[in-house]
Amino acid sequence: MAEVFLMEDSEPLRRVLVEELREAGHNVTAFPDGSESQDAPLFGEADIFITDLMMPNVTGVEAIKNVRKDFPDLPIIVITGKPPEAVEALPVNDILHKPLLGGQLIDLVNSLSTAA
């Protein structure tokens, strides 16, 4: 079981992802944008960080930079609708492209949580 922090601005998608992750046995803390990424002590509790890229206030790219500053080894998964070439240089463990395929995120979170 992993402590997963999820940032996704689409409320319906966020709700579905939280439900799927919890059903797979993970604890999930969800946020509607990247603003919480500026709270370094908060992210000390995360085992895995999942973020969308296009969000209001603080984007996913900014959130990744904020988190990487204090937690360079925290596994990060990006979920995005951007084309692969637009995100391949990001300092993340994996990139999943929307629409997500069934079980794709859960399989990745499970593999990252057992690797830690």
HELIX and SHEET records of a PDB file:
HELIX    1   1 GLU A   11  GLU A   23  1                                  13    
HELIX    2   2 SER A   35  GLN A   38  5                                   4    
HELIX    3   3 ALA A   40  PHE A   43  1                                   4    
HELIX    4   4 GLY A   60  ASP A   70  1                                  11    
HELIX    5   5 PRO A   84  VAL A   87  1                                   4    
HELIX    6   6 GLN A  104  ALA A  115  1                                  12    
SHEET    1   A 5 ASN A  27  PHE A  31  0                                        
SHEET    2   A 5 GLU A   3  MET A   7  1                                        
SHEET    3   A 5 ILE A  48  ASP A  52  1                                        
SHEET    4   A 5 ILE A  76  THR A  80  1                                        
SHEET    5   A 5 ASP A  94  HIS A  97  1                                        
END                                                                             
